[in-house]
Amino acid sequence: MISSIVRIPIAALVFVCTTHFSIAQDVPAIQWFRSDVQEGTASASYRWAVDGAVANSESANLVIITDGHCSLHVNGQRILKNVSMEKSDGNVTAMGFDVKSLLRQGRNTVAVEVNSADKTTIFGIAIQTVQREKRSAIGGGWKIAPIIPPVGWQQTDFNDRDWPEAKPASNEPGTRFTVIAPEQFAAPVIPAKARTAPFEFEDGDHVVFVGATFFERAQLSEHLEATLSGTLGEKHVTFRNLGWSADTIYADSRGIFDKPDVGYLRMVEHIRAEEPTVAFICYGQNEALTAGMTPDRYAQQLGKMLDELAASGIVCVLVSPHELLPTAPPIPSPSRFNPKIKIYAEATSSVAQSRGLLFVDMFTDFTKCMLELDTEVTKTNTAKPSAIDASLSENGMHLTAHGYQCAARIFTERLLGSSDDSKSEAPSHYEARRQLILKKNELYFHRWRPQNITYLFGFRKHEQGNNAADIAKFDPFILDLEKQIHELQ
C-alpha cells in the first residue's frame, strides 16, 4: 500500500492509490473555481451538468479539493456535508470517491457548496472514467448561484436557467496550498445494513413511504403511521410520505408538465434528499390495470429503482398491492381485477426474493382480514362476504379512514410478524398522536408538493421563484411536531 504523502503539481494531478488502484499518469487536470466577496466570509454554490458516459466503465473516480468547508451532492445524493479536508503544513489532502453507482446515462448533476473563513473560496474537482487501461475525463458545463439557492438546488431537475456560467479559474490554488492526492476512491455512501424478517425499526430510522394511491391517501387519516409509531416505544423514528396517487413504477404521475422519465428522476432524487434509512415501496396495482404493461417490464423497472436506492445505502422493503374489495351493485365491483393484481403482487415478491429484500404481502387474504378487523373494531357483524360495507371503502378501491385503520393493522402485523401494540393503547392517547401526525404530514406535503410548484421551481420561476426560499421555513414546525409525536409514543 502506498501511504506516503506526495506533493502534486497543479499542471497535472497524479493519483496516489492503494493496492486496489494503479498510479495514473494521464489523469486530466483538475478544474479550479474561485469566488471572491468584498466583505465578510465567502460562500458559493455550483452546479455541474455532467456528461453521463459511464455505461461500460469499471469506475468513475471523483476527486475534490478545497481548503474551506465543502458539501458535495451527486444526482441528489449527499456525499459530503460541510466537511473540512485534512490539512498539514500548507498541504490539503484531496478526497476521492468512486461515484459510478450514482451516475446514469443521460442527465447527471454534481452540486458543490464551498464556505470559507475569509473572502475567497477555492475548490478543484475532476471526474474520470476507468475502463481497463483507458481513462477518460467526464466533462460538462458549470453554473454558479447568483444568490443563496433554495431547497432542492442540488437535484438534477432544478431549474438553473437564471444561474450564470461559472468559468474555471487559472493558476489555482497558487501559493494558497499544495494538493495531496487521495490514497483511495471510497464508496460515496455506506452500504445499507441488511434487515432480517421480521422487520424491526431501529433507533434513528428515517422512513419514507414510496408508491401510489394506497400510500398517498393514507395521509388523509394517518392510521398507518399512527399504528406503526405505536410499536416504537422509546425509539426515535421519523416518517415521510412520498406517495403519489395513480403513480406507477415509471413515475407516470410525477412528471407534472414533463415526461415520466423526468418524474422518475425527481422521485429518486427526492427520496435521496430525505436521506432515509428505510424505504417502503408499494407499486403494482396501477401497473396491473395499464394496457401494454407486463410483469417482466414492471419487475425490470422496479429493479432499476432498487439499484438506484441501494447506491444510496437505503434499506428497501417491498410491499405488494392489496386486493381490491368487492362492492354491491350498481357499482361494478373492482374485485374483478384481482386476478391481474395478483400477478403483479407475485412479481413484487419474486423481485424481493431474488434480491434478498423483505416483503410485505398485502394481497393474500386482504379482503378476509379486512372483514375480520371491521367486526373487531366496530363490534358488529353486518358486513357480507359478497360486498364490503361502505365504512371500509367508498368504491372498493379507495379506503375510508376506518378502512385504513383496519389496513394499517394488517400492514403492521405482516411487517413486524406479530400483532401490533396499538390495540392495548388507550384510544385517547392514540387519537392525540394521530392528530399530531396529520398536522405534521400536511406541513410536509406542502413543503415537497406546494400548489404553486411551477412558479417556485418550474418553468415560471422567473415570476415568483424568489418565494422558493420560504419552503425551508416549514422544517422547524415539522421538527417540533415530531418531538411531540415521540412524546406520545
C-alpha positions as CSV (number, residue, x, y, z in Angstrom):
1,M,0.0,0.0,0.0
2,I,1.3,3.5,-0.9
3,S,0.8,5.7,2.1
4,S,3.4,8.4,2.0
5,I,2.4,12.0,1.2
6,V,3.1,13.1,-2.4
7,R,3.1,16.7,-3.5
8,I,1.2,17.2,-6.7
9,P,2.0,19.8,-9.3
10,I,-1.0,21.8,-10.4
11,A,-0.5,21.2,-14.1
12,A,-1.1,17.5,-13.8
13,L,-2.7,15.6,-11.0
14,V,-1.1,12.3,-10.1
15,F,-3.3,9.9,-8.1
16,V,-1.6,8.0,-5.3
17,C,-3.6,4.8,-4.8
18,T,-3.9,1.8,-2.5
19,T,-3.1,-1.6,-3.9
20,H,-6.6,-1.5,-5.4
21,F,-5.6,1.3,-7.8
22,S,-2.7,1.9,-10.1
23,I,-0.9,5.2,-10.3
24,A,-2.4,7.1,-13.3
25,Q,0.0,9.4,-15.1
26,D,-2.7,10.6,-17.6
27,V,-5.4,11.8,-15.2
28,P,-6.9,15.1,-16.5
29,A,-6.0,18.3,-14.7
30,I,-8.4,19.4,-12.0
31,Q,-10.8,22.2,-12.8
32,W,-10.5,25.0,-10.4
33,F,-13.2,27.5,-9.4
34,R,-12.8,30.7,-7.3
35,S,-15.3,33.1,-5.8
36,D,-14.5,36.4,-4.0
37,V,-16.5,38.7,-1.8
38,Q,-15.6,42.3,-0.8
39,E,-16.8,41.9,2.8
40,G,-17.4,39.1,5.3
41,T,-16.7,35.4,4.5
42,A,-17.2,33.8,1.1
43,S,-19.7,31.1,0.2
44,A,-20.5,29.8,-3.2
45,S,-22.8,27.1,-4.7
46,Y,-22.1,25.5,-8.1
47,R,-23.9,23.0,-10.4
48,W,-22.1,20.8,-12.9
49,A,-24.1,19.3,-15.7
50,V,-22.1,16.2,-16.0
51,D,-21.9,14.0,-19.2
52,G,-23.1,10.5,-18.3
53,A,-20.9,8.3,-20.5
54,V,-20.3,5.6,-17.8
55,A,-22.1,2.6,-19.1
56,N,-19.1,0.5,-19.9
57,S,-16.7,1.9,-17.3
58,E,-15.3,0.0,-14.3
59,S,-15.4,3.1,-12.2
60,A,-16.0,6.8,-12.2
61,N,-13.4,8.4,-9.9
62,L,-14.2,11.8,-8.5
63,V,-11.6,14.0,-6.8
64,I,-12.5,17.2,-4.9
65,I,-10.2,19.5,-3.0
66,T,-10.6,22.8,-1.1
67,D,-9.1,24.5,1.9
68,G,-12.6,25.6,3.1
69,H,-15.6,23.6,4.1
70,C,-17.3,21.7,1.3
71,S,-20.7,20.0,0.7
72,L,-21.0,17.6,-2.3
73,H,-24.0,16.0,-4.0
74,V,-24.1,13.7,-7.0
75,N,-27.5,13.3,-8.6
76,G,-29.2,14.3,-5.4
77,Q,-27.1,12.0,-3.1
78,R,-25.2,13.9,-0.4
79,I,-21.7,12.6,-0.1
80,L,-20.1,15.4,1.9
81,K,-21.8,17.9,4.3
82,N,-19.7,21.0,5.3
83,V,-16.6,18.9,5.5
84,S,-13.1,20.3,6.2
85,M,-10.4,18.3,4.4
86,E,-7.2,17.2,6.1
87,K,-4.6,20.0,6.3
88,S,-0.9,19.9,7.4
89,D,1.9,22.3,6.8
90,G,0.3,24.1,3.9
91,N,-0.9,20.8,2.3
92,V,-4.5,19.9,1.8
93,T,-5.4,16.2,1.1
94,A,-8.0,15.8,-1.6
95,M,-10.9,13.4,-1.2
96,G,-11.7,10.7,-3.7
97,F,-14.9,8.7,-4.4
98,D,-16.0,6.2,-7.0
99,V,-19.4,7.6,-8.0
100,K,-20.2,5.2,-10.9
101,S,-23.1,3.8,-9.0
102,L,-24.7,7.2,-8.7
103,L,-24.3,8.3,-12.3
104,R,-26.8,7.5,-15.0
105,Q,-27.0,7.6,-18.8
106,G,-28.3,11.0,-19.7
107,R,-28.6,13.9,-17.3
108,N,-26.3,14.0,-14.3
109,T,-25.6,16.8,-11.8
110,V,-22.8,17.4,-9.4
111,A,-23.6,20.1,-6.8
112,V,-20.9,21.7,-4.7
113,E,-21.1,24.2,-1.9
114,V,-18.0,25.8,-0.6
115,N,-17.6,28.0,2.5
116,S,-14.5,29.9,3.5
117,A,-13.3,31.6,6.6
118,D,-12.0,34.5,4.5
119,K,-13.2,36.4,1.4
120,T,-12.2,33.8,-1.1
121,T,-13.5,30.3,-1.8
122,I,-11.4,28.0,-4.0
123,F,-12.1,24.4,-4.9
124,G,-10.9,21.9,-7.5
125,I,-12.7,18.9,-8.9
126,A,-12.3,16.2,-11.6
127,I,-14.1,13.0,-12.6
128,Q,-12.7,10.4,-14.9
129,T,-14.0,7.0,-16.0
130,V,-11.7,4.0,-15.9
131,Q,-12.0,1.0,-18.2
132,R,-9.0,-1.3,-18.1
133,E,-6.1,0.9,-19.0
134,K,-8.2,3.6,-20.6
135,R,-9.1,6.7,-18.6
136,S,-11.4,9.4,-19.9
137,A,-12.4,12.8,-18.5
138,I,-16.1,13.5,-17.9
139,G,-16.9,17.0,-19.0
140,G,-19.9,19.3,-18.8
141,G,-20.9,22.9,-18.1
142,W,-20.7,24.7,-14.8
143,K,-23.1,27.3,-13.3
144,I,-22.8,29.4,-10.1
145,A,-25.7,30.5,-7.9
146,P,-26.3,34.3,-8.2
147,I,-27.9,34.3,-4.7
148,I,-28.3,31.8,-1.8
149,P,-30.2,28.9,-3.6
150,P,-33.5,27.5,-2.3
151,V,-34.3,24.0,-1.2
152,G,-33.7,21.4,-3.9
153,W,-30.9,23.2,-5.8
154,Q,-28.7,20.1,-5.5
155,Q,-31.1,18.0,-7.6
156,T,-30.7,17.3,-11.3
157,D,-34.1,18.7,-12.3
158,F,-33.6,22.0,-10.5
159,N,-34.3,25.0,-12.9
160,D,-31.0,26.8,-13.0
161,R,-31.7,28.8,-16.2
162,D,-31.1,32.1,-14.3
163,W,-27.7,30.9,-13.0
164,P,-24.7,32.4,-14.8
165,E,-22.0,30.3,-16.3
166,A,-19.1,29.5,-14.0
167,K,-15.7,29.6,-15.8
168,P,-12.7,27.6,-14.5
169,A,-10.0,29.7,-12.9
170,S,-6.4,29.5,-13.9
171,N,-3.3,29.3,-11.8
172,E,-5.1,28.0,-8.8
173,P,-4.7,27.3,-5.9
174,G,-1.4,29.2,-6.5
175,T,0.6,29.5,-3.2
176,R,-2.5,29.1,-1.1
177,F,-1.9,25.4,-0.5
178,T,-0.4,22.3,-2.0
179,V,-2.6,19.5,-3.2
180,I,-2.1,16.0,-1.8
181,A,-3.8,13.2,-3.8
182,P,-6.3,10.8,-2.2
183,E,-4.9,7.4,-1.4
184,Q,-8.1,5.6,-2.5
185,F,-11.5,6.2,-4.0
186,A,-14.1,5.4,-1.3
187,A,-17.7,4.4,-1.8
188,P,-19.8,7.5,-1.8
189,V,-22.2,6.1,0.9
190,I,-22.1,3.4,3.5
191,P,-23.9,0.3,2.2
192,A,-27.2,-0.5,3.9
193,K,-27.1,-3.0,6.7
194,A,-29.4,-5.9,5.8
195,R,-32.6,-6.2,7.8
196,T,-33.9,-9.6,8.6
197,A,-37.5,-10.8,9.0
198,P,-39.5,-10.0,11.0
199,F,-38.7,-6.3,10.3
200,E,-37.7,-4.2,13.3
201,F,-37.4,-0.5,13.4
202,E,-34.1,0.8,14.7
203,D,-33.5,3.9,16.8
204,G,-32.8,6.8,14.5
205,D,-34.5,5.3,11.5
206,H,-35.9,7.8,8.9
207,V,-38.6,6.0,6.8
208,V,-40.1,7.1,3.5
209,F,-43.3,5.7,2.0
210,V,-42.9,5.5,-1.8
211,G,-45.7,4.3,-4.0
212,A,-49.1,5.2,-5.5
213,T,-52.6,5.7,-4.2
214,F,-52.5,3.4,-1.2
215,F,-49.7,5.4,0.4
216,E,-50.7,8.9,-0.6
217,R,-54.3,8.5,0.6
218,A,-53.1,7.1,3.9
219,Q,-52.3,10.8,4.8
220,L,-56.0,11.6,4.9
221,S,-56.4,9.6,8.1
222,E,-52.8,8.7,9.1
223,H,-53.9,5.5,10.8
224,L,-50.9,3.8,9.0
225,E,-48.2,6.0,10.6
226,A,-50.1,6.2,13.9
227,T,-50.3,2.4,14.1
228,L,-46.6,1.9,13.2
229,S,-45.5,4.6,15.7
230,G,-47.4,2.9,18.4
231,T,-45.0,0.0,18.2
232,L,-41.8,2.0,18.7
233,G,-41.6,2.5,22.4
234,E,-38.7,4.9,23.1
235,K,-37.1,4.6,19.7
236,H,-36.8,7.8,17.7
237,V,-38.2,7.0,14.2
238,T,-39.5,9.6,11.7
239,F,-41.7,9.1,8.7
240,R,-42.2,10.9,5.4
241,N,-44.9,10.1,2.9
242,L,-43.8,10.4,-0.8
243,G,-46.9,8.6,-2.2
244,W,-48.4,9.9,-5.4
245,S,-51.9,8.8,-6.5
246,A,-52.3,7.0,-9.8
247,D,-48.5,6.6,-10.0
248,T,-46.6,3.7,-11.4
249,I,-43.0,2.4,-11.0
250,Y,-42.3,4.5,-14.1
251,A,-43.4,7.7,-12.3
252,D,-46.1,8.4,-14.8
253,S,-47.9,10.8,-12.5
254,R,-44.8,12.7,-11.2
255,G,-43.7,14.3,-14.4
256,I,-46.2,17.2,-13.9
257,F,-45.6,19.1,-17.2
258,D,-42.7,16.9,-18.1
259,K,-42.4,13.3,-19.4
260,P,-42.4,10.4,-17.0
261,D,-38.7,9.9,-17.2
262,V,-38.3,13.3,-15.6
263,G,-40.8,12.4,-12.9
264,Y,-38.8,9.2,-12.2
265,L,-35.6,11.2,-11.9
266,R,-37.4,13.6,-9.5
267,M,-38.7,10.7,-7.5
268,V,-35.3,9.0,-7.0
269,E,-33.6,12.3,-6.1
270,H,-36.3,13.4,-3.7
271,I,-36.0,10.1,-1.9
272,R,-32.3,10.7,-1.7
273,A,-32.8,14.3,-0.5
274,E,-34.7,12.8,2.5
275,E,-31.7,10.7,3.3
276,P,-33.8,7.8,4.6
277,T,-32.5,4.7,6.2
278,V,-35.6,2.7,5.1
279,A,-38.0,2.9,2.1
280,F,-41.3,1.1,2.0
281,I,-42.1,0.7,-1.7
282,C,-45.5,-0.2,-2.9
283,Y,-46.3,-0.5,-6.6
284,G,-48.1,-2.9,-8.9
285,Q,-51.8,-2.1,-8.6
286,N,-51.9,0.5,-11.4
287,E,-49.4,-1.4,-13.5
288,A,-51.8,-4.4,-13.4
289,L,-54.5,-2.2,-14.9
290,T,-52.3,-0.5,-17.5
291,A,-52.6,-1.5,-21.1
292,G,-49.3,-2.7,-22.6
293,M,-47.7,-3.3,-19.2
294,T,-46.2,-6.8,-18.5
295,P,-45.0,-8.3,-15.2
296,D,-41.5,-8.5,-16.8
297,R,-41.4,-4.8,-17.6
298,Y,-42.7,-4.0,-14.2
299,A,-40.0,-6.1,-12.5
300,Q,-37.3,-4.7,-14.6
301,Q,-38.2,-1.1,-13.8
302,L,-38.6,-1.9,-10.1
303,G,-35.1,-3.5,-10.2
304,K,-33.8,-0.3,-11.7
305,M,-35.2,1.8,-8.9
306,L,-33.9,-0.6,-6.3
307,D,-30.4,-0.3,-7.8
308,E,-30.5,3.4,-7.5
309,L,-31.7,3.4,-3.9
310,A,-29.1,0.7,-3.0
311,A,-26.4,3.0,-4.3
312,S,-27.7,5.5,-1.7
313,G,-27.5,3.0,1.2
314,I,-31.2,2.7,1.7
315,V,-32.9,-0.4,3.1
316,C,-35.8,-1.2,0.8
317,V,-38.9,-3.1,1.9
318,L,-41.2,-4.2,-0.9
319,V,-44.9,-4.0,-0.3
320,S,-47.4,-5.8,-2.6
321,P,-50.5,-4.1,-3.9
322,H,-53.6,-5.0,-1.9
323,E,-56.7,-6.8,-3.1
324,L,-59.5,-4.6,-4.4
325,L,-62.6,-5.0,-2.4
326,P,-66.0,-6.3,-3.6
327,T,-68.8,-3.8,-3.9
328,A,-72.6,-4.2,-4.1
329,P,-74.5,-3.3,-7.3
330,P,-74.9,-1.0,-9.1
331,I,-71.2,-0.2,-8.6
332,P,-69.2,-2.5,-10.9
333,S,-67.1,-4.5,-8.4
334,P,-63.3,-3.7,-8.8
335,S,-62.5,-7.0,-7.2
336,R,-62.8,-8.5,-10.8
337,F,-59.3,-7.1,-11.4
338,N,-57.8,-9.1,-8.5
339,P,-56.5,-11.9,-10.7
340,K,-54.4,-9.4,-12.7
341,I,-53.3,-7.6,-9.5
342,K,-52.2,-11.0,-8.0
343,I,-49.8,-11.5,-10.9
344,Y,-48.1,-8.2,-10.0
345,A,-48.1,-9.0,-6.3
346,E,-46.3,-12.2,-7.1
347,A,-43.9,-10.3,-9.4
348,T,-43.1,-8.0,-6.5
349,S,-42.5,-10.9,-4.2
350,S,-40.2,-12.5,-6.8
351,V,-38.1,-9.3,-7.1
352,A,-37.8,-9.2,-3.3
353,Q,-36.8,-12.8,-3.0
354,S,-34.2,-12.5,-5.8
355,R,-32.6,-9.5,-4.1
356,G,-32.8,-10.7,-0.5
357,L,-35.2,-7.9,0.5
358,L,-38.1,-8.0,3.0
359,F,-41.5,-8.3,1.5
360,V,-44.9,-7.4,3.0
361,D,-47.8,-9.3,1.4
362,M,-50.8,-7.1,1.4
363,F,-52.7,-9.2,-1.2
364,T,-53.2,-12.6,0.3
365,D,-56.5,-12.8,2.3
366,F,-56.6,-9.0,2.4
367,T,-60.4,-8.9,2.0
368,K,-60.9,-11.6,4.6
369,C,-58.7,-9.8,7.1
370,M,-60.5,-6.5,6.5
371,L,-63.8,-8.1,7.3
372,E,-62.5,-9.7,10.4
373,L,-60.9,-6.5,11.7
374,D,-64.1,-4.5,10.8
375,T,-66.0,-6.8,13.0
376,E,-63.4,-6.5,15.8
377,V,-63.2,-2.7,15.6
378,T,-66.8,-1.9,15.2
379,K,-68.1,-4.7,17.4
380,T,-70.7,-5.6,14.7
381,N,-71.0,-8.3,12.1
382,T,-73.1,-6.7,9.4
383,A,-70.6,-6.9,6.5
384,K,-71.5,-9.5,3.9
385,P,-68.8,-11.7,2.3
386,S,-70.0,-10.7,-1.2
387,A,-69.9,-7.0,-0.6
388,I,-67.8,-4.7,1.7
389,D,-69.6,-2.2,3.8
390,A,-69.1,1.4,2.7
391,S,-67.4,2.2,6.0
392,L,-64.3,0.3,4.7
393,S,-64.2,1.6,1.2
394,E,-66.1,4.2,-0.9
395,N,-65.8,2.2,-4.1
396,G,-63.8,-1.0,-3.4
397,M,-60.5,0.8,-4.5
398,H,-60.1,3.7,-2.1
399,L,-60.2,3.0,1.6
400,T,-62.0,5.2,4.1
401,A,-60.5,6.4,7.3
402,H,-62.0,3.3,9.0
403,G,-60.7,1.2,6.1
404,Y,-57.2,2.5,6.7
405,Q,-57.5,1.8,10.4
406,C,-58.0,-1.9,9.5
407,A,-55.5,-1.9,6.7
408,A,-52.9,-0.4,9.0
409,R,-53.3,-3.2,11.4
410,I,-52.8,-5.7,8.6
411,F,-49.7,-3.9,7.3
412,T,-48.2,-3.6,10.8
413,E,-48.8,-7.2,11.7
414,R,-47.4,-8.6,8.5
415,L,-44.4,-6.2,8.6
416,L,-43.4,-6.9,12.2
417,G,-44.5,-10.5,12.2
418,S,-46.8,-10.1,15.3
419,S,-49.8,-8.3,16.5
420,D,-49.3,-4.5,16.9
421,D,-49.2,-3.0,20.3
422,S,-51.7,-0.2,19.5
423,K,-54.6,-2.5,20.3
424,S,-53.9,-2.1,24.0
425,E,-53.3,1.6,23.7
426,A,-55.8,4.0,25.2
427,P,-57.9,5.3,22.4
428,S,-57.5,8.9,23.5
429,H,-53.7,8.5,23.5
430,Y,-53.7,7.0,20.1
431,E,-56.0,9.7,18.8
432,A,-53.9,12.5,20.2
433,R,-50.8,11.1,18.4
434,R,-52.7,10.6,15.2
435,Q,-53.9,14.3,15.1
436,L,-50.3,15.4,15.5
437,I,-49.2,13.2,12.7
438,L,-52.0,14.6,10.5
439,K,-50.7,18.1,11.2
440,K,-47.1,17.1,10.6
441,N,-47.8,15.4,7.3
442,E,-49.9,18.3,6.0
443,L,-47.0,20.6,6.5
444,Y,-44.6,18.2,4.9
445,F,-47.0,17.8,1.9
446,H,-47.0,21.5,1.3
447,R,-43.2,21.5,1.6
448,W,-42.5,18.9,-1.1
449,R,-45.6,19.4,-3.3
450,P,-46.5,23.2,-3.0
451,Q,-49.6,24.1,-5.0
452,N,-47.6,26.7,-6.9
453,I,-44.6,24.5,-7.6
454,T,-44.4,25.6,-11.3
455,Y,-44.0,29.2,-10.1
456,L,-41.5,28.3,-7.4
457,F,-39.3,25.8,-9.1
458,G,-40.6,25.2,-12.7
459,F,-40.7,27.0,-16.0
460,R,-42.4,30.0,-14.5
461,K,-40.0,30.5,-11.6
462,H,-38.9,33.8,-13.2
463,E,-42.2,35.2,-11.9
464,Q,-42.3,34.0,-8.3
465,G,-39.1,32.0,-7.8
466,N,-37.9,34.3,-5.1
467,N,-40.6,32.8,-2.8
468,A,-38.9,29.4,-3.0
469,A,-36.7,30.4,-0.1
470,D,-39.8,30.2,2.1
471,I,-40.2,26.4,1.6
472,A,-37.4,25.7,4.1
473,K,-39.5,27.5,6.8
474,F,-41.7,24.5,7.1
475,D,-38.9,22.5,8.6
476,P,-38.8,23.8,12.2
477,F,-42.6,23.3,12.5
478,I,-42.3,19.8,11.2
479,L,-39.4,19.0,13.6
480,D,-41.4,20.4,16.6
481,L,-44.4,18.2,15.8
482,E,-42.1,15.2,15.5
483,K,-40.9,15.9,19.0
484,Q,-44.5,16.0,20.3
485,I,-45.3,12.8,18.4
486,H,-42.4,11.0,20.0
487,E,-43.6,12.0,23.5
488,L,-46.9,10.3,22.8
489,Q,-45.5,7.0,21.5
